[in-house]
Protein backbone atom coordinates (compact mmCIF):
# COMPACT_ATOMS: atom_id res chain seq x y z
CA UNK A 1 0.00 0.00 0.00
CA UNK A 2 1.35 3.38 -0.88
CA UNK A 3 1.11 6.33 1.47
CA UNK A 4 -1.52 7.83 -0.83
CA UNK A 5 -3.59 4.62 -0.74
CA UNK A 6 -3.29 4.56 3.06
CA UNK A 7 -4.37 8.21 3.41
CA UNK A 8 -7.30 7.67 1.02
CA UNK A 9 -8.48 4.64 3.02
CA UNK A 10 -8.22 6.60 6.28
CA UNK A 11 -10.21 9.45 4.72
CA UNK A 12 -12.88 6.98 3.53
CA UNK A 13 -13.28 5.72 7.12
CA UNK A 14 -12.90 9.10 8.82
CA UNK A 15 -16.19 8.48 10.61
CA UNK A 16 -14.48 5.87 12.79
CA UNK A 17 -10.77 6.75 12.52
CA UNK A 18 -10.05 9.48 15.02
CA UNK A 19 -6.29 9.73 14.48
CA UNK A 20 -3.21 8.09 13.04
CA UNK A 21 -0.91 7.73 16.04
CA UNK A 22 1.94 6.03 14.20
CA UNK A 23 2.76 5.55 10.53
CA UNK A 24 5.86 3.91 9.08
CA UNK A 25 6.33 2.98 5.46
CA UNK A 26 9.57 1.59 4.14
CA UNK A 27 10.15 0.80 0.51
CA UNK A 28 13.23 -1.03 -0.69
CA UNK A 29 13.43 -2.13 -4.30
CA UNK A 30 10.30 -4.25 -4.77
CA UNK A 31 9.35 -4.73 -1.10
CA UNK A 32 7.27 -2.32 0.96
CA UNK A 33 6.43 -2.60 4.64
CA UNK A 34 3.70 -0.64 6.36
CA UNK A 35 3.21 -0.34 10.10
CA UNK A 36 0.57 1.94 11.58
CA UNK A 37 -1.49 2.51 14.68
CA UNK A 38 -4.95 4.04 14.47
CA UNK A 39 -7.04 5.44 17.31
CA UNK A 40 -10.71 4.80 16.58
CA UNK A 41 -13.75 6.85 17.55
CA UNK A 42 -14.70 4.48 20.40
CA UNK A 43 -11.13 4.80 21.85
CA UNK A 44 -10.17 1.35 20.58
CA UNK A 45 -6.93 0.87 18.63
CA UNK A 46 -6.10 -0.82 15.33
CA UNK A 47 -2.52 -2.01 14.75
CA UNK A 48 -1.68 -2.55 11.08
CA UNK A 49 1.17 -4.46 9.45
CA UNK A 50 1.44 -5.18 5.75
CA UNK A 51 4.26 -6.50 3.59
CA UNK A 52 3.99 -6.25 -0.18
CA UNK A 53 6.26 -7.53 -2.92
CA UNK A 54 5.76 -5.79 -6.25
CA UNK A 55 2.45 -4.37 -5.00
CA UNK A 56 1.18 -7.89 -4.21
CA UNK A 57 0.15 -8.35 -0.56
CA UNK A 58 2.33 -11.10 0.92
CA UNK A 59 1.67 -10.83 4.65
CA UNK A 60 -0.68 -8.82 6.81
CA UNK A 61 -1.96 -8.56 10.33
CA UNK A 62 -4.57 -6.22 11.72
CA UNK A 63 -5.21 -6.26 15.46
CA UNK A 64 -8.15 -4.43 16.97
CA UNK A 65 -7.61 -3.68 20.65
CA UNK A 66 -9.57 -2.27 23.56
CA UNK A 67 -8.28 1.02 25.01
CA UNK A 68 -6.32 -1.04 27.60
CA UNK A 69 -4.71 -2.85 24.62
CA UNK A 70 -6.35 -6.23 25.21
CA UNK A 71 -7.28 -7.92 21.94
CA UNK A 72 -10.82 -7.66 20.62
CA UNK A 73 -10.10 -9.38 17.31
CA UNK A 74 -7.18 -9.97 14.98
CA UNK A 75 -6.86 -10.81 11.30
CA UNK A 76 -3.83 -12.30 9.56
CA UNK A 77 -2.69 -14.62 6.83
CA UNK A 78 0.01 -16.57 8.65
CA UNK A 79 -0.03 -20.04 7.09
CA UNK A 80 -1.31 -22.03 10.05
CA UNK A 81 -4.87 -23.14 10.88
CA UNK A 82 -5.07 -25.17 7.68
CA UNK A 83 -8.55 -26.44 8.54
CA UNK A 84 -10.08 -22.97 8.10
CA UNK A 85 -12.05 -22.69 4.83
CA UNK A 86 -10.39 -19.36 3.96
CA UNK A 87 -6.84 -20.64 4.65
CA UNK A 88 -4.48 -18.87 5.11
CA UNK A 89 -6.81 -15.91 5.85
CA UNK A 90 -8.35 -16.09 9.31
CA UNK A 91 -9.31 -14.07 12.36
CA UNK A 92 -8.69 -14.53 16.05
CA UNK A 93 -11.66 -13.98 18.34
CA UNK A 94 -10.66 -14.79 21.89
CA UNK A 95 -9.31 -18.33 21.80
CA UNK A 96 -11.29 -19.13 18.63
CA UNK A 97 -10.01 -19.09 15.06
CA UNK A 98 -12.56 -18.24 12.38
CA UNK A 99 -12.66 -18.02 8.60
CA UNK A 100 -12.23 -14.44 7.44
CA UNK A 101 -13.12 -12.64 4.24
CA UNK A 102 -11.45 -9.42 5.43
CA UNK A 103 -8.05 -9.30 3.70
CA UNK A 104 -7.05 -5.65 3.57
CA UNK A 105 -7.28 -2.47 5.61
CA UNK A 106 -10.49 -1.31 3.97
CA UNK A 107 -12.21 -4.65 4.64
CA UNK A 108 -11.13 -4.59 8.30
CA UNK A 109 -12.20 -0.97 8.83
CA UNK A 110 -15.56 -1.73 7.22
CA UNK A 111 -16.02 -4.71 9.57
CA UNK A 112 -15.13 -2.55 12.59
CA UNK A 113 -17.42 0.26 11.44
CA UNK A 114 -20.29 -2.24 11.27
CA UNK A 115 -19.46 -3.46 14.77
CA UNK A 116 -19.15 -0.07 16.50
CA UNK A 117 -21.69 1.77 14.37
C-alpha positions as CSV (number, residue, x, y, z in Angstrom):
1,X,0.0,0.0,0.0
2,X,1.4,3.4,-0.9
3,X,1.1,6.3,1.5
4,X,-1.5,7.8,-0.8
5,X,-3.6,4.6,-0.7
6,X,-3.3,4.6,3.1
7,X,-4.4,8.2,3.4
8,X,-7.3,7.7,1.0
9,X,-8.5,4.6,3.0
10,X,-8.2,6.6,6.3
11,X,-10.2,9.5,4.7
12,X,-12.9,7.0,3.5
13,X,-13.3,5.7,7.1
14,X,-12.9,9.1,8.8
15,X,-16.2,8.5,10.6
16,X,-14.5,5.9,12.8
17,X,-10.8,6.8,12.5
18,X,-10.0,9.5,15.0
19,X,-6.3,9.7,14.5
20,X,-3.2,8.1,13.0
21,X,-0.9,7.7,16.0
22,X,1.9,6.0,14.2
23,X,2.8,5.6,10.5
24,X,5.9,3.9,9.1
25,X,6.3,3.0,5.5
26,X,9.6,1.6,4.1
27,X,10.1,0.8,0.5
28,X,13.2,-1.0,-0.7
29,X,13.4,-2.1,-4.3
30,X,10.3,-4.3,-4.8
31,X,9.3,-4.7,-1.1
32,X,7.3,-2.3,1.0
33,X,6.4,-2.6,4.6
34,X,3.7,-0.6,6.4
35,X,3.2,-0.3,10.1
36,X,0.6,1.9,11.6
37,X,-1.5,2.5,14.7
38,X,-5.0,4.0,14.5
39,X,-7.0,5.4,17.3
40,X,-10.7,4.8,16.6
41,X,-13.8,6.8,17.6
42,X,-14.7,4.5,20.4
43,X,-11.1,4.8,21.9
44,X,-10.2,1.4,20.6
45,X,-6.9,0.9,18.6
46,X,-6.1,-0.8,15.3
47,X,-2.5,-2.0,14.7
48,X,-1.7,-2.5,11.1
49,X,1.2,-4.5,9.5
50,X,1.4,-5.2,5.7
51,X,4.3,-6.5,3.6
52,X,4.0,-6.2,-0.2
53,X,6.3,-7.5,-2.9
54,X,5.8,-5.8,-6.3
55,X,2.4,-4.4,-5.0
56,X,1.2,-7.9,-4.2
57,X,0.1,-8.4,-0.6
58,X,2.3,-11.1,0.9
59,X,1.7,-10.8,4.6
60,X,-0.7,-8.8,6.8
61,X,-2.0,-8.6,10.3
62,X,-4.6,-6.2,11.7
63,X,-5.2,-6.3,15.5
64,X,-8.2,-4.4,17.0
65,X,-7.6,-3.7,20.6
66,X,-9.6,-2.3,23.6
67,X,-8.3,1.0,25.0
68,X,-6.3,-1.0,27.6
69,X,-4.7,-2.9,24.6
70,X,-6.4,-6.2,25.2
71,X,-7.3,-7.9,21.9
72,X,-10.8,-7.7,20.6
73,X,-10.1,-9.4,17.3
74,X,-7.2,-10.0,15.0
75,X,-6.9,-10.8,11.3
76,X,-3.8,-12.3,9.6
77,X,-2.7,-14.6,6.8
78,X,0.0,-16.6,8.7
79,X,0.0,-20.0,7.1
80,X,-1.3,-22.0,10.0
81,X,-4.9,-23.1,10.9
82,X,-5.1,-25.2,7.7
83,X,-8.6,-26.4,8.5
84,X,-10.1,-23.0,8.1
85,X,-12.0,-22.7,4.8
86,X,-10.4,-19.4,4.0
87,X,-6.8,-20.6,4.7
88,X,-4.5,-18.9,5.1
89,X,-6.8,-15.9,5.8
90,X,-8.3,-16.1,9.3
91,X,-9.3,-14.1,12.4
92,X,-8.7,-14.5,16.0
93,X,-11.7,-14.0,18.3
94,X,-10.7,-14.8,21.9
95,X,-9.3,-18.3,21.8
96,X,-11.3,-19.1,18.6
97,X,-10.0,-19.1,15.1
98,X,-12.6,-18.2,12.4
99,X,-12.7,-18.0,8.6
100,X,-12.2,-14.4,7.4
101,X,-13.1,-12.6,4.2
102,X,-11.4,-9.4,5.4
103,X,-8.1,-9.3,3.7
104,X,-7.1,-5.7,3.6
105,X,-7.3,-2.5,5.6
106,X,-10.5,-1.3,4.0
107,X,-12.2,-4.6,4.6
108,X,-11.1,-4.6,8.3
109,X,-12.2,-1.0,8.8
110,X,-15.6,-1.7,7.2
111,X,-16.0,-4.7,9.6
112,X,-15.1,-2.6,12.6
113,X,-17.4,0.3,11.4
114,X,-20.3,-2.2,11.3
115,X,-19.5,-3.5,14.8
116,X,-19.1,-0.1,16.5
117,X,-21.7,1.8,14.4
